[in-house]
Each structure stands twice: as C-alpha cells, then as structure tokens.
Amino acid sequence: SFSQQRQTLSILQDHYPERLGLALCFDAPSLFWGAYKLISPFIDPVTAAKIQFHKAPVKAGSAAYKAITDVMSIDALEQDYGGESTFKYSNEAYFAKRIVPECAK
C-alpha cells in the first residue's frame, strides 16, 4: 500500500541516510515506474538525484553510457545492455558451488 511505501521510505531515509551511491535502473516495468512517480515527491532530493532510469541497450554518447562509465568499465556491462561482457549468469552454476550438494537435489 501507499502508506507502507512511505513508511519504508521514511525508515530508509531517516535511519540509513546517504547509503545509496547510485542506482541505475534499466528497462524498469511500467508498474515500477508508476510506483516510483507516486513516491518520488517524498524522497529526499539528494537521494532522488542518485536514482536514474534508462532504456537498454546503452548507446555510446548517451546519458546512460556516461552514467555507467563514470562508475565502471563498459567491458563489465553485459552485451544485452550495450556493454562488451560475454559473461552469462546461471543460477545452476552459481548455486552449485555454494549449496551443500545434498540440498541441491
């Protein structure tokens, strides 16, 4: 609910100030974008300035490209988002190394 979102936002801003360095959101669903627009007037302006929405893929020279290359190398960004990384995430590969084999069955 809206009041719950405001309360969560208040807790995060009041008790964990300045924790967010930068949030780059790519291809956010319409529902998320709409919810953000509703609560954004209640977000501290300093925090709100650190939240950016972009469309993928990232094109050289765009605002998204600049935002990404300010914090990381473009070769670390997945190709699906306009980067150069060929890494493909796999739940099975990731968790196979971290879960006790008996639990994975």
FIBA-341042 format. One record per residue (C-alpha): residue number from 1; x, y, z. Coordinates in steps of 0.1 Angstrom, whole numbers, plus 5000, padded with zeros to 4 digits. Example, Ala and Ser with C-alpha at 12.3 -4.5 7.8 and 13.67 -1.06 7.14 Angstrom:
<sites>
   k    x    y    z
   1 5123 4955 5078
   2 5137 4989 5071
</sites>
This chain:
<sites>
   k    x    y    z
   1 5000 5000 5000
   2 5010 5036 4996
   3 5013 5042 5034
   4 5035 5012 5037
   5 5058 5025 5009
   6 5060 5059 5026
   7 5068 5043 5060
   8 5096 5021 5044
   9 5110 5051 5026
  10 5110 5071 5059
  11 5128 5043 5077
  12 5154 5040 5050
  13 5160 5078 5047
  14 5159 5086 5085
  15 5179 5056 5098
  16 5202 5049 5068
  17 5210 5083 5054
  18 5233 5086 5024
  19 5238 5049 5019
  20 5229 5050 4983
  21 5258 5058 4960
  22 5240 5054 4927
  23 5210 5034 4914
  24 5209 5027 4877
  25 5176 5011 4867
  26 5174 4997 4832
  27 5141 4988 4815
  28 5120 4992 4846
  29 5085 4978 4842
  30 5056 5003 4839
  31 5042 4993 4873
  32 5076 5001 4890
  33 5079 5034 4871
  34 5044 5044 4882
  35 5050 5035 4918
  36 5083 5055 4918
  37 5065 5085 4903
  38 5039 5083 4932
  39 5065 5082 4959
  40 5092 5104 4944
  41 5079 5136 4959
  42 5085 5121 4993
  43 5121 5110 4985
  44 5149 5133 4998
  45 5161 5153 4968
  46 5198 5142 4975
  47 5187 5106 4973
  48 5164 5112 4943
  49 5193 5126 4923
  50 5211 5093 4927
  51 5183 5073 4911
  52 5184 5071 4873
  53 5162 5053 4848
  54 5175 5042 4814
  55 5164 5021 4785
  56 5187 4993 4772
  57 5207 4989 4752
  58 5231 5017 4762
  59 5245 5037 4733
  60 5279 5054 4733
  61 5274 5091 4740
  62 5241 5087 4758
  63 5234 5098 4793
  64 5232 5061 4804
  65 5266 5054 4788
  66 5281 5084 4807
  67 5265 5073 4840
  68 5278 5037 4836
  69 5313 5047 4825
  70 5316 5071 4854
  71 5313 5041 4879
  72 5325 5011 4859
  73 5342 4999 4827
  74 5319 4993 4797
  75 5335 4959 4793
  76 5320 4948 4826
  77 5285 4956 4813
  78 5265 4927 4797
  79 5261 4928 4760
  80 5223 4927 4764
  81 5226 4962 4778
  82 5251 4976 4753
  83 5283 4965 4770
  84 5311 4942 4760
  85 5310 4915 4787
  86 5303 4880 4774
  87 5295 4867 4809
  88 5262 4848 4812
  89 5248 4843 4847
  90 5235 4809 4855
  91 5216 4800 4887
  92 5227 4764 4885
  93 5264 4772 4881
  94 5263 4799 4909
  95 5245 4779 4935
  96 5262 4746 4927
  97 5293 4760 4943
  98 5275 4775 4973
  99 5249 4749 4983
 100 5256 4717 5001
 101 5252 4690 4973
 102 5226 4671 4993
 103 5204 4703 4994
 104 5207 4709 4957
 105 5189 4676 4948
</sites>
